[in-house]
Amino acid sequence: MKNKHIFMSLFLTLMVLPPLAMKAQDNQTTEGTDFWFTLMRADADNPEELSLTISAKNACTVTIENPTTGYRETVNMTAGGLERKILYDGTIDHKADCYVGTADDEVNNVFKAIHVTSTDNISLFAGNWREKSFDVANLLPTASLRDEYVICAYTPSDHENKEQGSHFAIVATEDNTIVDFVVTAATKGMPSNPGGGFIGGGSSNDVYNGKGVGDTLTTPVLKAGQVWYVWTGNNDGDDADLTGSYIKARDGKRIAVFNGNPHTNVPHKVRDRDHLYSQAMPTVYWGTKFPITGSKTTKGSNYTTFYDRQKDKVRVLAYYDGTEVYINGTLAHTFNFAANPHHYFEFELGDGTMTDPQHSSMYTVPGTSCFVETSCPTAVHMFMVSNRYDFPSSPYCNGDPAMIWMNPIEQVIDEITFGTYRDYSHFTNVVTETANVNSMTLDGNIIAGEFQALAGNSNYSFARINIPSGTHTLKGSAGFIAHVYGTGEKESYGYSAGGATKPLEQYVSINGQIFTPDTKNVLC
């Protein structure tokens, strides 16, 4: 009899064989009492308005601080309250200093992360606005952060040579943090160092000389609150898309990662552009079942007549080679990493008429909803498109690109309070099991009549609800997922309303023995 030890390498080989058994663990959500975050450049070096929105179920005291600059502010929250704090407004220096992507990052060795603590659970949403450029992210609490991430951005359009590209930022939450990462696109330094490689926290680009795309790169030792920023500069197209870049902190250190684009079109080269900003979700919270629901909008200054947006882009990001993607039960794609170095599959949901000039053969799904199922865990993001791609002739629809994390079914929640932004038309898309629509309420009102069957899986139903400006609470005793978005003239924002962060324990059972990534078993 011969013993065979099953190590991680063999486990990864087994992982590409669908289907996988999965178990959900823990009960952590996007609510918490401790958070770290930063905001990234949008269109230009200097921000116009940076904000933090706080949502509290119970009365509590919230402290917002930058440990490096000495900025500190306390907010007393009432039960059910929602407070929006302006961290920077373009003229008044609040000393928050939470914006990365400017030329002084490298020169002055500045730390630009904000630390938020609370005496009770809260939800946080960070926003970066300037005229014709806006996006919002739902922030993860420190307890939900992990050490491993894969980046999602969008193919950059830089037709006005404003040095846009794509980017990501790594925030250390504790001292002595070292992060290894592999990028899928060539990067550049800031304008002050156009020949450089990576920047952030006063780094020297010399440490990356001779290394590039596909090589393992390493940050210096980071202190708590230090941000490491990676950017592709003014490169345009697929060669400047950091999607698929891999990030892994050493020694299990918890890091926060933010990704997106300073200012880009969706799709590539079709006007108009907008900021894309989202917090990357740790790979342990990815899923295999995703209900996708299309966006709504208005036209002109009339915010009372609603239209289906004609198109939304969806990217499915894979971790394992060989992962299969099924849309409405039909095999749409099988990942081959050798041919697809960015590790994503993109399709379009909408009217079914492909007019993307760069991707005329892209997979299209007609309708306003679909069900995506994958053979291994994946991450899914929806991208609201440029307004002139949606409605190419005047009067144009309201809205522009925004980036939204799509919660998988595995990460349902039963209650969340959130808020809207600016004087826009606002919507929330909600998905729950069809048998449970009667349990869903919005601000205490039953919304069962708003639901319709989800295409591709009638076990689920969805609602797309216009909501007024202000604070809102969704509840559903049987669980739901939801995202929130708003559209104005050439501006959009969108974010996940919140979700569970339950690690999915992936394992293979062979003759009753369970094999996981962090255990060693013996087969005889």
C-alpha positions as CSV (number, residue, x, y, z in Angstrom):
1,M,0.0,0.0,0.0
2,K,1.3,3.4,-0.9
3,N,0.5,6.7,0.8
4,K,-0.2,9.7,-1.3
5,H,-0.2,13.1,0.3
6,I,-2.6,15.7,-1.1
7,F,-1.1,19.2,-1.0
8,M,-2.4,22.6,-2.2
9,S,-1.1,21.9,-5.7
10,L,-3.3,18.8,-6.1
11,F,-6.2,20.6,-4.5
12,L,-6.0,23.3,-7.1
13,T,-6.1,20.7,-9.8
14,L,-9.2,19.2,-8.2
15,M,-10.8,22.6,-7.9
16,V,-11.4,22.9,-11.6
17,L,-13.7,19.9,-11.6
18,P,-17.3,21.0,-11.1
19,P,-19.4,21.0,-9.1
20,L,-17.7,21.8,-5.8
21,A,-19.3,21.3,-2.4
22,M,-19.4,24.4,-0.3
23,K,-20.2,25.4,3.3
24,A,-21.0,28.9,4.6
25,Q,-19.3,29.8,7.9
26,D,-19.5,32.7,10.3
27,N,-22.1,35.5,10.4
28,Q,-20.2,38.6,9.5
29,T,-21.7,41.3,7.3
30,T,-20.7,44.6,5.8
31,E,-21.8,46.2,9.1
32,G,-19.1,46.7,11.8
33,T,-17.4,48.9,14.4
34,D,-14.0,49.3,12.8
35,F,-13.1,50.3,9.2
36,W,-10.2,51.5,7.1
37,F,-10.6,53.1,3.6
38,T,-9.1,55.5,1.1
39,L,-10.4,57.3,-2.0
40,M,-8.6,57.4,-5.4
41,R,-8.1,60.0,-8.1
42,A,-11.0,60.8,-10.4
43,D,-10.3,62.6,-13.7
44,A,-7.8,65.1,-12.2
45,D,-5.2,65.1,-9.5
46,N,-7.2,67.3,-7.2
47,P,-10.5,66.1,-5.7
48,E,-13.6,68.2,-5.6
49,E,-15.7,66.5,-2.9
50,L,-14.9,63.5,-0.8
51,S,-17.6,62.2,1.5
52,L,-18.4,59.5,4.1
53,T,-22.0,58.4,4.7
54,I,-22.7,56.7,8.1
55,S,-25.8,54.5,8.6
56,A,-26.6,53.4,12.2
57,K,-29.3,51.0,13.4
58,N,-28.7,52.0,17.0
59,A,-27.5,55.2,18.7
60,C,-23.7,55.3,18.8
61,T,-20.6,57.5,18.7
62,V,-18.5,57.3,15.6
63,T,-14.9,58.6,15.4
64,I,-13.3,59.4,12.1
65,E,-9.5,60.0,12.1
66,N,-6.3,60.0,10.1
67,P,-3.7,58.7,12.6
68,T,-0.9,60.4,10.6
69,T,-2.2,63.9,10.1
70,G,-4.0,64.2,13.4
71,Y,-7.4,64.8,11.8
72,R,-10.1,63.6,14.2
73,E,-13.9,64.1,14.2
74,T,-16.6,62.6,16.4
75,V,-20.2,62.1,15.2
76,N,-23.1,61.2,17.5
77,M,-25.6,59.0,15.6
78,T,-29.2,58.5,16.5
79,A,-31.0,55.1,16.2
80,G,-31.9,54.6,12.5
81,G,-29.9,57.8,11.6
82,L,-27.9,58.5,8.5
83,E,-25.2,61.2,8.5
84,R,-23.1,62.4,5.6
85,K,-19.7,63.9,6.4
86,I,-17.7,65.9,3.9
87,L,-14.1,65.0,4.3
88,Y,-12.9,67.4,1.6
89,D,-14.8,70.0,-0.5
90,G,-12.2,71.4,-2.8
91,T,-11.6,74.6,-0.8
92,I,-11.5,73.7,2.9
93,D,-8.7,71.5,4.1
94,H,-10.3,69.1,6.7
95,K,-6.9,67.4,7.2
96,A,-8.6,64.1,6.4
97,D,-6.1,63.5,3.6
98,C,-7.8,60.4,2.3
99,Y,-7.2,60.7,-1.4
100,V,-4.4,58.9,-3.3
101,G,-3.2,59.4,-6.9
102,T,-1.6,62.8,-6.8
103,A,2.0,63.7,-7.5
104,D,2.8,64.4,-3.9
105,D,2.1,60.8,-2.8
106,E,5.6,59.7,-3.8
107,V,7.4,63.0,-2.9
108,N,6.0,63.6,0.5
109,N,5.6,60.0,1.8
110,V,2.1,60.8,3.0
111,F,-0.3,58.3,4.5
112,K,-3.8,58.7,3.1
113,A,-6.1,56.1,4.8
114,I,-9.0,57.0,7.2
115,H,-9.7,54.9,10.3
116,V,-13.3,54.8,11.5
117,T,-14.5,53.3,14.8
118,S,-17.9,53.1,16.4
119,T,-19.4,52.1,19.7
120,D,-22.1,50.1,17.8
121,N,-22.4,48.5,14.4
122,I,-22.7,50.9,11.5
123,S,-22.6,50.7,7.7
124,L,-20.2,53.1,5.8
125,F,-20.3,54.3,2.2
126,A,-17.5,56.4,0.7
127,G,-18.1,58.8,-2.3
128,N,-15.9,60.7,-4.7
129,W,-17.7,63.4,-6.6
130,R,-16.7,66.1,-9.1
131,E,-18.9,67.5,-11.9
132,K,-19.7,64.8,-14.4
133,S,-17.7,62.2,-12.4
134,F,-19.0,60.2,-9.4
135,D,-19.1,56.8,-7.7
136,V,-19.7,55.3,-4.3
137,A,-18.5,52.2,-2.5
138,N,-19.9,50.2,0.4
139,L,-17.1,49.7,2.8
140,L,-16.1,46.5,4.5
141,P,-15.3,46.5,8.3
142,T,-11.9,45.4,9.4
143,A,-13.3,42.2,10.8
144,S,-14.4,41.2,7.2
145,L,-11.1,42.0,5.5
146,R,-8.8,39.2,4.5
147,D,-5.3,38.8,2.9
148,E,-6.2,37.8,-0.7
149,Y,-7.8,39.7,-3.5
150,V,-8.1,39.8,-7.3
151,I,-8.6,43.2,-9.0
152,C,-11.5,44.2,-11.2
153,A,-11.5,47.4,-13.2
154,Y,-12.6,48.3,-16.7
155,T,-10.8,48.7,-20.1
156,P,-9.6,52.3,-19.9
157,S,-10.5,55.0,-22.5
158,D,-8.1,57.9,-22.7
159,H,-9.1,59.7,-25.8
160,E,-8.3,63.1,-24.3
161,N,-4.9,62.2,-23.0
162,K,-5.8,63.0,-19.4
163,E,-3.7,60.2,-17.9
164,Q,-6.6,58.0,-16.8
165,G,-5.8,54.3,-17.1
166,S,-6.9,51.9,-14.3
167,H,-5.7,51.6,-10.7
168,F,-5.9,50.0,-7.3
169,A,-4.9,50.9,-3.8
170,I,-3.8,48.6,-0.9
171,V,-4.5,49.9,2.7
172,A,-2.5,48.4,5.5
173,T,-4.6,48.0,8.7
174,E,-1.7,47.1,11.0
175,D,2.0,47.7,11.2
176,N,4.6,45.5,9.6
177,T,2.4,44.6,6.6
178,I,4.1,43.2,3.4
179,V,2.0,42.5,0.3
180,D,3.0,40.5,-2.8
181,F,1.1,41.2,-6.0
182,V,1.2,40.4,-9.7
183,V,-0.2,42.9,-12.2
184,T,-1.8,42.1,-15.6
185,A,-0.9,45.5,-17.2
186,A,2.1,47.7,-17.3
187,T,2.1,50.5,-14.8
188,K,3.6,53.9,-14.6
189,G,4.6,56.5,-12.0
190,M,2.9,59.8,-11.4
191,P,3.4,62.7,-13.9
192,S,6.4,63.8,-11.8
193,N,8.1,60.5,-12.5
194,P,6.8,59.4,-15.9
195,G,9.4,56.6,-16.3
196,G,8.5,55.0,-13.0
197,G,6.8,51.8,-12.1
198,F,4.7,51.7,-9.0
199,I,4.1,54.4,-6.4
200,G,2.7,54.9,-3.0
201,G,3.8,55.7,0.5
202,G,7.0,57.4,-0.6
203,S,8.3,54.3,-2.4
204,S,11.3,54.1,-4.6
205,N,10.4,52.8,-8.1
206,D,13.9,51.4,-8.3
207,V,12.8,48.3,-6.4
208,Y,10.9,47.2,-9.5
209,N,13.5,47.7,-12.1
210,G,13.7,44.7,-14.4
211,K,10.3,43.4,-13.4
212,G,6.9,43.7,-15.1
213,V,3.7,42.1,-16.0
214,G,3.4,38.6,-14.6
215,D,6.3,39.0,-12.1
216,T,5.7,38.8,-8.4
217,L,6.2,42.3,-6.9
218,T,6.4,43.2,-3.3
219,T,5.6,46.3,-1.3
220,P,7.9,47.7,1.3
221,V,7.0,47.2,4.9
222,L,3.8,49.2,5.4
223,K,2.5,50.8,8.6
224,A,-1.1,50.9,9.7
225,G,-2.9,53.4,7.5
226,Q,-0.3,53.5,4.7
227,V,-1.6,53.2,1.2
228,W,0.2,51.5,-1.7
229,Y,-1.1,52.8,-5.0
230,V,-0.7,51.1,-8.4
231,W,-1.7,52.9,-11.6
232,T,-1.3,52.3,-15.4
233,G,-0.9,56.0,-16.2
234,N,-2.3,57.3,-19.6
235,N,-2.2,53.9,-21.3
236,D,-5.3,53.1,-23.2
237,G,-7.2,49.8,-24.0
238,D,-6.7,46.2,-22.8
239,D,-3.0,46.8,-22.2
240,A,-3.9,49.3,-19.4
241,D,-6.6,47.1,-17.7
242,L,-5.4,45.9,-14.3
243,T,-8.4,43.4,-14.1
244,G,-7.1,40.0,-13.0
245,S,-4.2,41.4,-10.9
246,Y,-3.5,39.2,-7.9
247,I,-2.8,40.5,-4.3
248,K,-1.7,38.5,-1.3
249,A,-0.6,39.9,2.1
250,R,2.0,38.0,4.0
251,D,1.4,36.4,7.4
252,G,-2.4,36.6,7.1
253,K,-2.4,40.4,7.5
254,R,-5.8,42.0,6.9
255,I,-5.7,44.6,4.1
256,A,-8.3,46.7,2.4
257,V,-8.2,46.9,-1.4
258,F,-9.9,49.4,-3.7
259,N,-10.1,49.2,-7.5
260,G,-11.5,50.8,-10.6
261,N,-10.7,53.6,-13.0
262,P,-10.1,57.3,-12.5
263,H,-12.4,58.2,-15.5
264,T,-13.4,56.0,-18.3
265,N,-16.0,55.1,-20.9
266,V,-18.1,52.0,-20.8
267,P,-17.7,50.5,-23.3
268,H,-14.3,51.5,-24.5
269,K,-14.3,54.6,-26.6
270,V,-18.0,55.3,-26.4
271,R,-18.9,58.6,-24.7
272,D,-19.2,59.7,-21.9
273,R,-16.8,58.9,-19.1
274,D,-17.2,58.6,-15.4
275,H,-15.3,57.5,-12.2
276,L,-15.4,53.8,-11.3
277,Y,-14.7,53.0,-7.6
278,S,-15.4,49.9,-5.6
279,Q,-13.9,48.0,-2.6
280,A,-12.5,44.7,-3.7
281,M,-14.1,41.7,-2.1
282,P,-11.8,39.1,-0.5
283,T,-11.8,35.9,-2.6
284,V,-13.2,33.9,0.3
285,Y,-16.5,35.8,-0.1
286,W,-16.9,35.1,-3.8
287,G,-19.8,32.9,-4.9
288,T,-21.3,30.7,-7.6
289,K,-24.9,32.0,-8.0
290,F,-25.6,35.5,-9.1
291,P,-29.0,37.1,-10.0
292,I,-28.3,40.0,-12.3
293,T,-30.9,42.8,-12.7
294,G,-30.7,45.6,-15.2
295,S,-30.6,49.3,-14.4
296,K,-33.3,52.0,-14.8
297,T,-32.9,55.7,-15.5
298,T,-34.7,59.0,-16.5
299,K,-34.1,61.4,-19.3
300,G,-33.2,65.1,-19.1
301,S,-34.3,67.0,-16.1
302,N,-37.5,65.0,-15.9
303,Y,-36.9,62.6,-12.9
304,T,-40.4,61.2,-12.9
305,T,-40.6,59.2,-16.1
306,F,-38.5,56.0,-15.8
307,Y,-36.9,54.0,-18.5
308,D,-35.0,50.7,-18.6
309,R,-31.4,51.4,-19.4
310,Q,-30.9,49.7,-22.8
311,K,-27.6,48.1,-21.8
312,D,-25.5,47.1,-18.8
313,K,-22.1,45.4,-18.9
314,V,-21.3,42.5,-16.6
315,R,-17.9,41.1,-15.9
316,V,-17.4,37.6,-14.3
317,L,-13.9,37.3,-12.7
318,A,-12.6,33.8,-12.2
319,Y,-10.1,32.5,-9.7
320,Y,-9.7,29.0,-11.1
321,D,-8.7,28.0,-14.6
322,G,-11.4,25.9,-16.3
323,T,-14.3,27.6,-14.5
324,E,-17.5,27.3,-16.5
325,V,-20.0,30.2,-16.7
326,Y,-23.7,29.4,-17.3
327,I,-26.2,32.1,-18.1
328,N,-29.8,31.2,-17.8
329,G,-28.8,27.5,-17.8
330,T,-26.7,27.7,-21.0
331,L,-22.9,27.4,-21.0
332,A,-21.6,30.8,-22.1
333,H,-17.9,30.6,-21.4
334,T,-15.1,28.3,-20.1
335,F,-12.1,30.1,-18.8
336,N,-8.7,29.4,-20.4
337,F,-6.2,31.6,-18.5
338,A,-3.5,31.1,-21.1
339,A,-5.7,32.8,-23.7
340,N,-7.3,35.2,-21.2
341,P,-4.6,36.8,-19.0
342,H,-7.1,39.2,-17.3
343,H,-9.3,36.3,-16.2
344,Y,-12.7,37.8,-16.9
345,F,-15.6,37.1,-19.1
346,E,-17.8,40.0,-20.2
347,F,-21.4,40.0,-21.4
348,E,-24.1,42.6,-22.1
349,L,-27.5,42.5,-20.5
350,G,-30.2,44.6,-22.3
351,D,-32.0,44.9,-25.6
352,G,-29.8,42.3,-27.2
353,T,-28.6,44.5,-30.0
354,M,-24.8,44.7,-29.8
355,T,-23.4,48.1,-30.8
356,D,-20.1,48.0,-28.9
357,P,-17.6,49.0,-31.6
358,Q,-14.7,47.3,-29.9
359,H,-16.5,44.0,-29.1
360,S,-19.1,43.3,-31.8
361,S,-19.1,39.6,-31.0
362,M,-19.6,40.0,-27.2
363,Y,-22.1,37.6,-25.6
364,T,-25.5,39.3,-25.2
365,V,-28.4,38.5,-23.0
366,P,-31.7,40.1,-24.0
367,G,-34.0,41.3,-21.2
368,T,-33.8,43.0,-17.9
369,S,-32.5,40.1,-15.7
370,C,-30.6,36.9,-15.9
371,F,-29.2,34.2,-13.6
372,V,-25.4,33.5,-13.7
373,E,-24.1,30.3,-12.2
374,T,-20.4,29.3,-12.2
375,S,-18.7,25.9,-11.5
376,C,-16.1,27.5,-9.2
377,P,-16.3,30.7,-7.1
378,T,-16.2,33.9,-9.1
379,A,-16.7,37.6,-8.5
380,V,-19.2,39.5,-10.6
381,H,-19.4,43.3,-11.2
382,M,-22.0,45.2,-13.1
383,F,-21.0,48.3,-15.0
384,M,-23.5,51.0,-15.9
385,V,-22.7,52.3,-19.3
386,S,-21.9,55.6,-20.9
387,N,-25.1,57.6,-21.5
388,R,-24.5,57.9,-25.3
389,Y,-24.1,54.2,-25.6
390,D,-27.4,53.7,-23.8
391,F,-29.4,56.3,-25.8
392,P,-27.1,57.4,-28.7
393,S,-29.4,60.2,-29.9
394,S,-30.8,63.3,-28.1
395,P,-32.4,63.6,-25.7
396,Y,-29.8,61.4,-24.0
397,C,-30.7,59.4,-20.9
398,N,-29.3,60.4,-17.5
399,G,-26.5,58.4,-16.1
400,D,-23.0,57.4,-17.0
401,P,-20.6,54.6,-16.0
402,A,-20.6,53.2,-12.4
403,M,-19.2,50.0,-11.0
404,I,-21.3,47.8,-8.7
405,W,-20.3,44.6,-6.9
406,M,-23.0,42.0,-7.4
407,N,-23.6,40.0,-4.2
408,P,-23.9,36.3,-4.8
409,I,-26.9,34.4,-3.4
410,E,-24.5,32.8,-0.8
411,Q,-24.2,36.3,0.9
412,V,-27.8,37.2,1.6
413,I,-28.7,39.5,4.5
414,D,-32.0,40.2,6.2
415,E,-31.8,44.0,6.9
416,I,-29.8,47.0,5.7
417,T,-30.1,50.8,6.0
418,F,-28.6,53.0,3.3
419,G,-28.8,56.4,1.8
420,T,-29.0,58.2,-1.6
421,Y,-26.6,60.8,-3.0
422,R,-27.2,64.2,-4.6
423,D,-30.3,65.4,-6.4
424,Y,-30.7,62.4,-8.8
425,S,-33.2,59.8,-9.6
426,H,-32.5,56.9,-7.3
427,F,-33.3,53.2,-7.4
428,T,-32.7,50.0,-5.5
429,N,-32.8,46.6,-7.1
430,V,-33.7,43.8,-4.7
431,V,-33.6,40.0,-5.2
432,T,-35.1,37.4,-2.9
433,E,-36.6,33.9,-3.2
434,T,-39.9,33.9,-5.0
435,A,-41.6,32.1,-2.0
436,N,-40.4,34.9,0.3
437,V,-41.4,38.1,-1.5
438,N,-44.2,38.8,1.0
439,S,-41.5,39.2,3.7
440,M,-39.9,42.1,2.0
441,T,-40.4,45.6,3.2
442,L,-38.9,49.0,2.3
443,D,-39.2,51.6,5.0
444,G,-41.8,49.5,6.7
445,N,-44.0,49.1,3.6
446,I,-44.7,45.7,2.0
447,I,-43.3,45.7,-1.5
448,A,-44.4,42.3,-2.7
449,G,-46.3,43.9,-5.6
450,E,-43.1,45.3,-7.1
451,F,-41.6,41.9,-7.8
452,Q,-41.4,39.9,-11.0
453,A,-39.8,36.5,-11.9
454,L,-36.1,36.5,-12.5
455,A,-35.1,35.3,-16.0
456,G,-33.3,32.0,-15.9
457,N,-34.4,30.9,-12.4
458,S,-38.0,31.3,-11.3
459,N,-37.0,30.4,-7.8
460,Y,-36.0,34.0,-7.4
461,S,-37.8,37.3,-8.0
462,F,-36.6,40.8,-8.3
463,A,-37.9,44.4,-7.9
464,R,-36.5,47.6,-9.3
465,I,-37.9,50.4,-7.1
466,N,-37.6,54.2,-7.5
467,I,-36.8,55.7,-4.2
468,P,-36.8,59.3,-3.0
469,S,-33.7,61.0,-1.7
470,G,-32.8,60.2,1.9
471,T,-32.5,57.2,4.2
472,H,-34.1,53.8,3.5
473,T,-34.3,50.5,5.2
474,L,-34.8,47.1,3.5
475,K,-35.9,44.1,5.5
476,G,-36.6,40.5,4.5
477,S,-36.8,37.8,7.1
478,A,-35.9,35.1,4.5
479,G,-32.9,37.0,3.2
480,F,-32.2,39.1,0.1
481,I,-29.5,40.9,-1.9
482,A,-29.7,44.4,-3.2
483,H,-27.8,47.2,-4.8
484,V,-28.5,51.0,-5.0
485,Y,-27.8,53.4,-7.8
486,G,-28.7,56.9,-9.0
487,T,-28.4,58.8,-12.2
488,G,-28.1,62.5,-13.1
489,E,-26.9,64.4,-16.1
490,K,-23.7,62.6,-17.2
491,E,-23.3,61.2,-13.7
492,S,-24.0,57.9,-11.9
493,Y,-23.2,56.2,-8.7
494,G,-23.9,52.7,-7.6
495,Y,-23.0,50.3,-4.8
496,S,-24.0,47.1,-3.1
497,A,-26.4,48.0,-0.4
498,G,-24.7,45.5,1.8
499,G,-24.2,41.8,2.2
500,A,-23.0,39.0,4.3
501,T,-19.3,38.2,4.4
502,K,-19.4,34.5,5.1
503,P,-16.3,32.6,4.0
504,L,-17.2,29.8,1.7
505,E,-15.2,26.8,2.7
506,Q,-14.3,25.0,-0.5
507,Y,-13.5,21.3,-0.3
508,V,-13.4,18.1,-2.2
509,S,-14.7,14.9,-0.7
510,I,-12.9,11.7,-1.8
511,N,-14.2,8.4,-0.3
512,G,-15.6,10.4,2.6
513,Q,-12.4,12.3,3.3
514,I,-12.5,16.1,3.1
515,F,-9.7,17.9,1.4
516,T,-9.3,21.7,1.9
517,P,-6.6,24.2,0.9
518,D,-5.1,24.4,4.4
519,T,-5.1,20.8,5.5
520,K,-3.0,17.7,4.5
521,N,-4.8,14.4,4.2
522,V,-3.6,10.9,3.4
523,L,-5.1,8.7,0.7
524,C,-4.2,5.0,0.8
